[in-house]
Amino acid sequence: MDLLSSGTPLITSNRMSNKLYRRLLPFYMKLPVFWAFIVVSVLGQLLWVVAISHDVRIDLRWSSFGYGLGIGLGFMQGKWTSRLWDQSYIKVLRREITFWEAKGAKLLTFYTCFALGLPILFPFLTRSLDTLAGIQSYVFGFIGAMNVALLLWVRRMPK
């Protein structure tokens, strides 16, 4: 890769087109990996509900609420990530920009850290078993829905 006098990269070979293909994605963005993450998150939620349902002190509505909220916020995060990758991944591969310089990357990082970091800190602030059950379900829902959104995006890509 050569640089023009202005400092912008100049692509000297025509090997890489401007279209994003599945084969250019890293391992963790492959379809079998997404399916594995989705299955593990659904299985984890099912096992979690079975485990907490034996304790009569826990209201399972909190678990349902947390799982639903996690699905909503996780799907939003997955769609946002897929849009960011769709717009900027080729530029990153060409080393024209870093992902941190991509439009919306900093806000997406902040959102993800807030959406997953707050539930991790919340158990230290509460002593309610109901809330803790909901937080764990939230994490399972978030991870599963995020991977579903990314899987749907990757499936639309040409091989």
C-alpha positions as CSV (number, residue, x, y, z in Angstrom):
1,M,0.0,0.0,0.0
2,D,1.4,3.4,-1.0
3,L,0.6,6.7,0.5
4,L,-0.2,9.8,-1.4
5,S,1.5,13.1,-0.4
6,S,-1.7,14.0,1.5
7,G,-1.3,10.9,3.7
8,T,-4.3,9.0,2.4
9,P,-3.8,5.4,1.4
10,L,-3.6,4.5,-2.2
11,I,-4.6,0.9,-3.2
12,T,-2.0,-0.3,-5.7
13,S,-3.5,-3.7,-6.4
14,N,-7.0,-4.3,-7.6
15,R,-7.3,-7.7,-5.7
16,M,-9.8,-6.5,-3.1
17,S,-13.1,-5.1,-4.3
18,N,-15.4,-2.8,-2.4
19,K,-17.9,-5.6,-1.6
20,L,-17.8,-7.5,1.7
21,Y,-17.8,-11.3,1.4
22,R,-18.3,-13.9,4.1
23,R,-14.8,-15.3,3.5
24,L,-13.3,-12.0,4.6
25,L,-14.8,-12.2,8.0
26,P,-12.9,-13.4,11.0
27,F,-13.5,-16.8,12.6
28,Y,-15.9,-15.6,15.3
29,M,-18.1,-14.1,12.5
30,K,-18.7,-17.4,10.7
31,L,-22.2,-19.0,10.7
32,P,-21.3,-22.1,12.7
33,V,-19.9,-20.0,15.5
34,F,-23.0,-17.8,15.6
35,W,-25.2,-20.9,15.8
36,A,-23.1,-22.3,18.6
37,F,-23.4,-19.1,20.6
38,I,-27.1,-18.9,20.0
39,V,-27.6,-22.5,21.1
40,V,-25.4,-22.1,24.2
41,S,-27.3,-18.9,25.2
42,V,-30.7,-20.5,24.8
43,L,-29.5,-23.7,26.6
44,G,-28.0,-21.6,29.4
45,Q,-31.3,-19.7,29.8
46,L,-33.3,-22.9,30.0
47,L,-30.9,-24.5,32.5
48,W,-30.9,-21.2,34.5
49,V,-34.8,-21.2,34.7
50,V,-34.8,-24.8,35.7
51,A,-32.3,-24.1,38.5
52,I,-34.0,-21.1,39.9
53,S,-37.5,-22.5,39.7
54,H,-36.7,-24.9,42.5
55,D,-36.4,-21.9,44.9
56,V,-39.9,-20.7,45.9
57,R,-38.5,-17.4,47.0
58,I,-37.6,-16.3,43.5
59,D,-40.3,-14.7,41.3
60,L,-39.7,-16.0,37.8
61,R,-41.3,-12.9,36.3
62,W,-38.1,-11.0,36.9
63,S,-36.3,-13.7,34.9
64,S,-38.7,-13.3,32.0
65,F,-38.5,-9.5,32.1
66,G,-34.7,-9.6,32.1
67,Y,-34.6,-12.1,29.3
68,G,-37.0,-10.0,27.2
69,L,-35.0,-6.8,27.9
70,G,-31.8,-8.6,27.0
71,I,-33.2,-9.8,23.7
72,G,-34.3,-6.2,22.8
73,L,-31.1,-4.5,23.7
74,G,-28.9,-7.3,22.4
75,F,-30.6,-7.3,19.0
76,M,-30.1,-3.5,18.8
77,Q,-26.4,-4.0,19.5
78,G,-26.1,-6.7,16.9
79,K,-27.8,-4.6,14.2
80,W,-25.6,-1.7,15.1
81,T,-22.5,-3.8,15.0
82,S,-23.5,-5.3,11.6
83,R,-24.1,-1.8,10.2
84,L,-20.7,-0.7,11.4
85,W,-18.9,-3.7,10.0
86,D,-20.8,-3.4,6.7
87,Q,-19.7,0.2,6.3
88,S,-16.1,0.0,7.5
89,Y,-14.7,-3.5,7.5
90,I,-13.2,-3.3,4.0
91,K,-11.5,0.0,4.9
92,V,-10.1,-1.7,8.0
93,L,-8.8,-4.6,6.0
94,R,-7.1,-2.2,3.6
95,R,-5.7,-0.4,6.7
96,E,-7.3,2.9,5.6
97,I,-8.8,3.3,9.1
98,T,-8.9,1.4,12.4
99,F,-12.3,0.3,13.8
100,W,-11.9,2.8,16.5
101,E,-11.9,5.5,13.8
102,A,-15.0,4.2,12.1
103,K,-18.2,6.3,12.3
104,G,-20.1,5.1,15.4
105,A,-17.5,2.8,16.8
106,K,-16.9,4.7,20.0
107,L,-20.6,5.1,20.7
108,L,-21.2,1.4,20.0
109,T,-18.3,0.5,22.4
110,F,-19.8,2.7,25.1
111,Y,-23.3,1.2,24.6
112,T,-22.0,-2.4,24.8
113,C,-19.9,-1.7,27.9
114,F,-22.8,0.0,29.5
115,A,-25.4,-2.7,28.5
116,L,-23.2,-5.6,29.7
117,G,-21.2,-3.8,32.4
118,L,-24.1,-2.4,34.4
119,P,-25.7,-5.8,35.0
120,I,-22.3,-7.1,36.2
121,L,-22.0,-4.3,38.7
122,F,-25.6,-4.4,39.8
123,P,-25.5,-7.5,41.9
124,F,-23.1,-5.8,44.2
125,L,-25.7,-3.1,44.8
126,T,-28.7,-5.4,45.5
127,R,-29.5,-8.3,47.7
128,S,-32.7,-9.4,46.0
129,L,-32.7,-12.9,44.6
130,D,-35.4,-11.9,42.1
131,T,-33.3,-9.1,40.6
132,L,-30.3,-11.3,40.4
133,A,-32.3,-14.0,38.5
134,G,-33.4,-11.3,36.1
135,I,-29.9,-10.0,35.5
136,Q,-28.6,-13.4,34.6
137,S,-31.5,-13.9,32.2
138,Y,-30.8,-10.5,30.7
139,V,-27.2,-11.5,29.9
140,F,-28.4,-14.7,28.2
141,G,-31.0,-12.8,26.2
142,F,-28.5,-10.1,25.2
143,I,-25.8,-12.5,24.0
144,G,-28.3,-14.7,22.1
145,A,-30.1,-11.8,20.4
146,M,-26.9,-10.0,19.5
147,N,-25.7,-13.2,17.7
148,V,-29.0,-13.7,16.0
149,A,-28.8,-10.2,14.5
150,L,-25.3,-10.7,13.4
151,L,-26.2,-14.1,11.9
152,L,-29.0,-12.6,9.9
153,W,-26.6,-10.0,8.5
154,V,-23.9,-12.5,7.6
155,R,-26.4,-14.8,5.9
156,R,-27.3,-11.9,3.5
157,M,-23.7,-11.6,2.4
158,P,-22.3,-13.3,-0.7
159,K,-19.9,-16.2,-0.1
